[in-house]
Amino acid sequence: AGRKSDRGETVKMCPQQRARLQAYEASKDAQKWMAAAGARARVHLTKQKFGGTCNPSSAAPVSDRQKQIIAQLKATEARNRVRNLRLRYERIR
């Protein structure tokens, strides 16, 4: 009735809390997806920890993508500033 890590905690809970936890427990599909994601994360962390540096060719597109995202954020902020100035001007008029 719950995940392995929660079993010790569920014993300490009152019956209402235990029922609430069990009622809103993740579905079997969601548990499988979370387990797969956790496994991928562990593999990635292990590769990072013991693999040394990353491949420099794979790092270049990431930095380009980051530059693109930063540029988009700056453009959005500029649009918002112009919009706010325009709205403020219209309110004053």
N, C-alpha and C positions, 0 to 999 in steps of 0.2 A: 504494500500500500504506500507507495512513495519511492523516491529515489534512495539509493543506498546511503548517500550522505545525510539524508533527512530522517532516516529511521530512528536514530538516537534522539533527534529533536522531536519527532512525532510522539514518542513515548512520554516526553515531558509536557506535551500540550494538553490542554483541556479538550474534551470531546468535540466541542463546537469548533475550535480552531483546527483540530485534526480533520473534521468533516469538510471544513472550508478548503483546507489545503488539498484534500483528495478530490474535491469537486472541481477545482480549477487546475488540476494537474495537467501538464502538457500531454497532448495526444501522442500515440505511439510514433506516428510519422514525424512529428516535431522533435521527439526525443531522438529518433534516428538521424534527423538532419543536424541537430545540435551535436550529437556524438561525432558525426562525420566532420563537421566544422571544427570541433575540438581536435580531432585527429590531424586534420590539415594544419591547424595552428601549431600543434606540437611538432609536426614534421618540419614546418617552416622555421620554428624557433631552433630546433636541433640543427638544421642546415646553417642557420645564421651563426649559432654558437660555435659549431665545430668546423664549418665549411670555410671559415676565413672571410675574405672579402668577396663581394658579389662580382658578377661579370660586369665589366665597365660598359660593354655595349648595351646591356639591358638597363643600366642606370641612366643613360643619356635620354631615352624617350620619356622616362619618368620625370626628369627635370624639365623637359620641354612641356610636358603635360602640366606640371606644376606652374610653369611660367604662364601658360595659357589660362589656367584657372585664376591665377593672381590678376592677370590682365582683365579677365571678365569681371572679377570682383571689383576692381578699381573702376571699371566702366560703369558698373551698376551703382556704385557709391556716388560717382559723379552725376549720373542721371538723377539719383535721389536728391542730391544737393540742389541741382538746377530746378527740379520739381518743387522742392520745399521753398526755394527762393521765389519761384513764380507764384505759388499759392500764397505766400506771405505778402507779396506785392499786391495780389488781387484782393486780399483781405483789407489791406491798408487803403486801397482805392475806394 
